[in-house]
Amino acid sequence: MPSKDFEDFVRTCFPKTFGEWHDGLDIAALLRLVGEEFKEAEKLILSGIPKSGHSNNSIEAAGYLRLQSAGELLKKELKRTKVKRWLEIIFLNLLFIFRHEYFQERIVKIAWALYQIDKYPDASRLIIAEIEKPSLTNPPPSFFQMYALRTLISFGNNLEVIAYLKKNVQHGRLVFESMYALASIEAGQNLPFHEKDSEISQIVQKQLATANKTWE
């Protein structure tokens, strides 16, 4: 009989309802899998990557588990996603607007997963490029931009990433999200969603409040 962790992994990695999709991947349950359940999870993740549909959780799961077996598959999927995005732009026009962030999120998750697996050299550049693309449906900061900025935490003291986050703060765009990422990196965190989330959020909110008083 499968453990509760395995059942939670399957339910959240391959959501069947909007509620399950909205709650996202159960990372804690995923990281607790061992032995035969880990092997079975790996098989499910590998089979799920090419057919993620509206959920990219199998890509994210491959990154959290640092699955070497997923590396080449993800690189192929990255190329396939880029081609598919351009085909939709050419042939679907207005309908593409409503799928724009789906492609952005997929590219970001693939880039992040590849960085987790084998330090893919173009990962941070790809993520930053997607953040910089204007949203066609939501004004900044969109949910996608907030998520994508969190993935940059995993790059640690990468000079390109640090420079980009500091530029955002200096130019007054995506300020809270960029300051949060910088504070998380400084605190030694290396995952987009980490245990110091509320502590760092409070620190950044205080910094912003102080800055606002100084500007007044």
C-alpha positions in Angstrom: 0.0 0.0 0.0 1.5 3.4 -1.0 2.5 5.8 1.7 0.6 9.1 2.3 3.6 11.0 0.9 3.5 9.0 -2.3 -0.2 9.6 -2.6 0.2 13.3 -2.0 3.0 13.5 -4.6 0.8 11.8 -7.2 -2.2 14.0 -6.4 -0.3 17.3 -6.6 2.2 16.4 -9.4 -0.6 15.2 -11.7 -3.6 17.3 -10.6 -7.1 16.3 -11.8 -9.1 19.2 -10.3 -8.6 23.0 -10.3 -8.1 22.9 -6.5 -5.2 20.4 -6.8 -3.7 22.4 -9.6 -4.0 25.7 -7.6 -2.4 24.2 -4.5 0.8 23.3 -6.5 3.3 20.5 -6.0 3.7 19.1 -2.5 7.4 19.5 -2.3 7.8 18.2 1.2 6.1 15.0 0.4 8.1 14.6 -2.8 11.4 15.1 -1.0 10.5 12.4 1.6 10.1 9.6 -0.9 12.7 6.8 -0.6 13.3 3.4 -2.0 10.8 1.8 -4.4 8.5 4.8 -4.1 11.3 7.2 -5.2 11.9 4.9 -8.2 8.2 4.8 -9.1 8.0 8.6 -8.7 11.0 9.0 -11.0 9.2 6.9 -13.7 6.0 8.9 -13.3 7.9 12.2 -13.6 9.8 11.2 -16.7 6.6 10.0 -18.4 4.8 13.2 -17.3 7.3 15.8 -18.6 6.3 15.6 -22.3 2.6 15.7 -21.6 2.4 18.2 -18.8 -0.7 19.9 -20.3 -1.7 22.9 -18.1 0.4 21.7 -15.2 4.2 21.8 -15.3 4.6 20.1 -11.9 6.4 17.1 -13.3 9.1 19.5 -14.6 9.3 21.1 -11.2 9.5 17.7 -9.5 12.4 16.7 -11.7 14.3 19.8 -10.6 13.6 19.3 -6.9 14.8 15.7 -7.1 17.7 16.7 -9.3 16.9 13.8 -11.6 19.9 13.2 -13.9 17.7 10.9 -16.0 15.5 14.0 -16.9 18.3 16.2 -18.2 18.2 15.4 -21.9 14.5 15.0 -21.9 14.1 18.5 -20.5 16.5 20.0 -23.0 14.4 18.5 -25.8 11.3 19.8 -24.1 12.8 23.3 -23.9 13.3 23.3 -27.7 9.9 21.9 -28.4 8.2 24.5 -26.1 10.0 27.4 -27.9 8.9 26.1 -31.3 5.3 25.5 -30.2 5.1 29.0 -28.8 6.1 30.5 -32.1 3.7 28.3 -34.0 0.9 29.5 -31.8 1.9 33.1 -32.3 1.8 32.6 -36.1 -1.3 30.6 -36.4 -3.5 31.4 -33.4 -2.9 35.1 -32.9 -5.5 36.3 -30.3 -6.0 32.9 -28.8 -2.3 32.8 -28.1 -2.7 35.8 -25.7 -4.5 33.6 -23.2 -1.7 30.9 -23.3 1.2 33.3 -23.3 2.1 32.9 -19.6 1.7 29.1 -19.9 4.6 29.1 -22.2 6.6 31.5 -20.1 6.0 29.4 -17.0 7.0 26.2 -18.8 10.2 27.7 -20.1 11.1 29.1 -16.7 10.4 25.7 -14.9 12.5 23.8 -17.5 15.4 26.2 -17.2 15.2 26.1 -13.4 15.0 22.3 -13.3 18.0 22.0 -15.7 20.0 24.3 -13.5 19.2 22.1 -10.5 20.2 19.0 -12.4 23.4 20.0 -14.1 23.9 23.7 -13.7 22.6 24.4 -17.2 24.6 27.5 -18.2 21.8 29.4 -20.0 19.3 28.9 -17.3 19.4 32.3 -15.6 19.5 34.2 -18.9 16.4 32.3 -20.1 14.5 33.0 -16.9 15.4 36.7 -16.9 14.4 37.0 -20.6 10.9 35.6 -19.8 10.4 37.9 -16.8 11.3 40.9 -19.1 8.7 39.9 -21.7 5.5 42.0 -21.2 2.5 40.2 -20.0 -0.4 40.1 -22.5 -3.1 39.6 -19.9 -1.9 40.9 -16.5 -0.2 44.2 -15.5 3.1 43.8 -13.6 3.8 42.3 -11.2 2.0 39.3 -12.6 1.8 36.0 -10.8 4.2 34.6 -13.3 6.8 37.3 -12.7 6.6 36.8 -9.0 7.1 33.0 -9.4 9.9 33.4 -11.9 11.8 35.9 -9.6 11.6 33.3 -6.8 13.4 30.8 -9.0 16.4 33.1 -9.3 17.0 32.4 -5.5 18.4 29.1 -6.6 21.3 30.7 -8.5 22.8 32.1 -5.3 25.5 34.7 -5.8 25.4 34.4 -9.6 26.7 37.8 -10.8 24.2 38.2 -13.6 21.3 37.4 -11.3 22.4 39.7 -8.5 23.0 42.6 -11.0 19.5 42.0 -12.5 17.8 42.0 -9.1 19.6 45.1 -7.9 18.7 46.9 -11.2 15.0 46.1 -10.6 15.2 47.7 -7.1 17.1 50.7 -8.4 14.6 51.3 -11.2 11.5 50.7 -8.9 10.1 47.7 -10.8 9.2 44.4 -9.2 10.8 45.9 -6.0 9.4 43.6 -3.3 9.9 40.4 -5.3 13.5 41.4 -6.2 14.4 42.5 -2.6 12.9 39.2 -1.4 15.1 37.2 -3.7 18.2 39.2 -2.7 17.4 38.7 1.0 16.8 35.0 0.5 20.2 34.6 -1.3 21.9 36.6 1.4 20.3 34.3 4.0 21.8 31.2 2.2 18.5 29.9 0.9 18.6 28.0 -2.4 15.0 27.0 -3.2 12.2 29.2 -4.5 9.9 28.3 -1.6 11.9 27.9 1.6 11.4 27.7 5.4 12.4 31.3 6.0 9.7 32.7 3.8 7.7 34.6 6.4 10.8 35.8 8.3 12.4 37.2 5.1 9.0 38.7 3.9 8.8 40.6 7.2 12.4 41.9 6.9 11.7 43.2 3.3 8.5 44.8 4.3 10.3 46.7 7.1 13.0 47.8 4.7 10.4 49.0 2.3 8.5 50.9 5.0 11.8 52.6 6.1 12.6 53.5 2.5 9.1 54.9 1.9 9.5 57.2 5.0 12.9 58.4 3.7 11.4 59.2 0.3 8.5 61.2 1.8 
